[in-house]
Amino acid sequence: DSAENGFSFKGIKDYLECYRSGKLTPSQVAKNIIAMLEDCDKSTPPLRAIVQWDQEQIMLMAEASTTRYRNKCTLSYLDGIPVCLKEEFKVVPYHHRVGTVYLGTEPETEDATVTKKLREAGAIIIGVSNMHELGTGTTGCNPNRYHKIPRNPYKPNHFTGGSSSGSAAAVAAGLCPVAIGTDGGGSVRIPASFCGVVGLKGTFGRISSHGSLPLSYSTVSVGPICTSVADAAIVYSILAEPDPLYPYGLKQPKASLSDMCAPDLKGLKLGVDWTFFKACDAEVLSACEKALEHLQSLGASVVEVSLPEMEEARVAHVICILSEMRDFLHPDFNKHFHEMNLDTRANLALASQFTALDYITANRQRTRSMRFLQEIFSTVNCILTPAVPSTAPRIYESDLLTGSSDMSFTVRSIRFMQLGNFTGIPGLVVPIGYSTAGLPISLQVMAKWWDEAVLLRIGLKLEQFRYQTKKPSIYYDILA
């Protein structure tokens, strides 16, 4: 905990201290949140982080938590903690719209597995968060009538990143310390990076995605967006386990947080492919190099590695994710084409050009890439890259009306993300500083399959590098 330099985000620990000391109850916190959610909707421009919420639902969960604190029988570290879930997940009684205007016409009657687990842990679900339509982009730009464009709390005229756009904006704006997103091409890690908060993409299959729309079954992982690495570890430890309804994660080893709080990083080998690492803006590179030196000062050694066939892996990931989405959304594309945003149509139209042969070849590349990684992880504990090559892009007036479709930005923004989605390895992004324009910059750590513990250990040390946390220009202090 390093709050000595002015501003720090309120995390799980701050909420628990308020509840345990009796300074505030979950019910009082819930009332504050409801007032803030009303304020967000009225502000100019509106934040648009949470797109569906219900006062009665929030108060019910909060009152139950208040009673548990009074009787000293809380359910977990998340008891009474406000959380939101990306609209891709089923959350009773909200509409499962997945960023569209045509899905989820009736209120949901069944919870996704992660929703259930959060309820069982006593969390207060404050609503569902905005997202890029059908998860098809990395800006978060969604001009349709139900969603509108979520704003970056650091600079409201900039994008949040996507596709878990509202989740990252809600956490950065202080509405809740925890949000859940999905990540098929950086959709947790890009918005977390652009909004200056922590994002964890678990190993493929580690956290159940049962009850989220199965847009791409081989690339998507679920993960938390939080204000700190410690909070991400808490949420991860509660959500990460096999789910009988989700076959991909059934054979996983037990999640552990071993050595996470080790005093230093002695003995850890950090792999860096310098050619790949340097493919980013100068400001981003400079911050990331300094963060790397900080990790070395704590006893880690930097080992030069070569990530082979990255161009092939990049193209193969795009073929896999878009082919699977196109396959799943085939009926929607035919039936609801005119109700989709322009960039969604463009992406799905592009996807229709891939053949079965392309898909098979891409999956052969996946096997090769996984084999290369196995070798690399036999010599290093993790691979480091910048999170995104640039900071959050600006929102233009036309984006508000017609949306934004910038293929070159999309391709560039996912450069460091694709390897994790394509091969299923876990990745963590941690904010390490700010550009001269005041926009957040993050570093990414990736590790071998099921080794989230080493990511969290390095992440905790990375947080100490950021000598100050800047306060977002849109920020609600729920505990004040």
C-alpha positions, 0 to 999 in steps of 0.5 A, a space after each residue: 500500500 503506497 498512499 503517501 504521495 497524495 492520491 490513491 485509488 480506493 481498493 478492497 482493503 479500504 472498503 473492508 476497513 470502513 466496514 469492519 471499523 463501523 465507519 460505513 456500512 455496505 448500505 451507506 456505500 450503496 446509497 453513495 453509489 446510486 447517487 454517483 450513478 445518477 450523477 454520471 448519467 447527467 454529467 457532460 459528457 456522460 461517463 457511460 461506464 455502467 449502462 444498466 443498473 437497478 437501485 432496488 437490486 443494489 440495495 438488496 445486496 448491500 442490506 444483506 451484506 450489512 446484516 452479515 457484517 453486523 453478525 460477524 459472518 461475512 462470506 469472503 473478502 468481496 463481501 460488500 465490495 461493489 463490482 460490475 460485470 461486462 454486458 457480455 455476461 448474463 446478470 439477472 435481471 439485466 438485459 444480456 445485450 452484449 453491446 448491441 441493440 438487438 440482443 437481450 430483448 427480455 431481462 435475463 433469468 439466469 446468471 453466468 458462472 462468474 456472476 453466481 460466484 460474485 453473489 456467493 462471495 457477497 459482492 454488491 453487483 452495481 450493474 452491467 458495464 458498457 462494451 464495444 458492440 459484440 467485442 469487435 473492437 479495441 476503442 470501446 466506441 459504441 454509438 448505438 442508442 443503448 450504449 453511447 461512448 464511454 469516456 476515459 476518466 483520465 481524459 474524457 475526450 479520449 477513448 477507454 479502449 475496448 472491448 471491456 470499455 465500461 469495466 475499465 472506466 468504472 474502476 478508474 472513475 472510482 464507481 467500484 474497485 472491481 470489474 469483470 471483463 473478457 479478453 479475446 484480443 486484449 479486451 481486458 488488458 487494453 482498456 485497463 492500460 488506457 484507463 490506468 488500472 490493473 488488468 489480468 487475463 487468466 490462462 485460457 480456461 482458468 476462469 469459467 466463461 459459461 454464461 457469457 456470449 461464446 463469441 470466440 471459443 478458443 481465444 477468450 479468457 475472463 479476468 478482473 480489472 482492479 485498482 491494484 494488483 493485490 485486488 486482482 489477486 483476491 478476485 482471481 483467487 475467488 473466481 479461478 476454479 474448474 466449472 462443470 459447465 465449462 469444459 475448457 478449464 476442467 483439468 486445470 491445476 489448483 490456483 495458487 498465490 505462492 511467493 506472491 509477497 516475496 520481498 524481492 525478485 531474486 532468481 526470476 528471469 524476465 524474458 525480453 525480445 527487444 525488437 518486439 518490445 521496441 515496436 511502440 511510441 517513444 514515450 511508452 518505450 521510455 517508461 517501460 525501459 525504466 520499469 524494467 530497470 526497477 525490476 532488475 534493481 529488485 534482483 530479477 535478471 533480464 534475459 534476451 529471448 527471441 519470439 519466433 514467427 510473431 508475424 505469422 502468429 499475429 495473422 493466425 490469431 486474427 483468422 482464429 478469432 474473426 472466423 469463430 466470431 463470424 461462425 457464431 454470429 452468422 445468423 445475426 449477420 444475416 438477420 440484424 446486419 442493419 442494426 449493427 454498428 458500421 465497424 462491426 459489419 466491416 469486421 464480420 464482412 472481413 471475417 467472411 473472406 477467411 476459408 476453412 483452409 485459412 482456419 486450419 493453417 492458423 491452428 497449425 501455427 498455434 501449435 507451433 507458437 505454443 511449442 516455441 513458448 514451451 521452450 522459452 518458458 524453460 529458460 525464463 519465468 515470464 515475458 515482458 512487453 509494453 501493454 499497448 504501443 500507444 496511449 488512448 486515442 482521441 474521440 472525434 465528433 463524428 465517432 459519436 454519431 457513426 462510430 470509429 473504424 480504424 483498422 490500422 489502430 486496431 492492428 497496432 493496439 493488439 500487437 502485444 496482446 495477441 500472443 496471450 490470446 492465441 496461445 492461452 498464456 496469462 497476462 497482467 498489465 500494470 500502470 507504470 506512468 503517464 505520457 506528457 499529455 497525462 494519459 496512462 502507460 502500462 507494462 505487460 507481464 506474461 507467464 507460462 500456462 497456469 502460472 498467474 502467481 508469478 505475474 502477480 508477484 512481479 506486478 506487486 513490485 511494478 506498482 512500487 515503480 510508479 512514484 505517484 498515481 495521478 487522480 483521474 479527471 472524472 473520479 468519485 470517492 464512494 467512501 468519502 
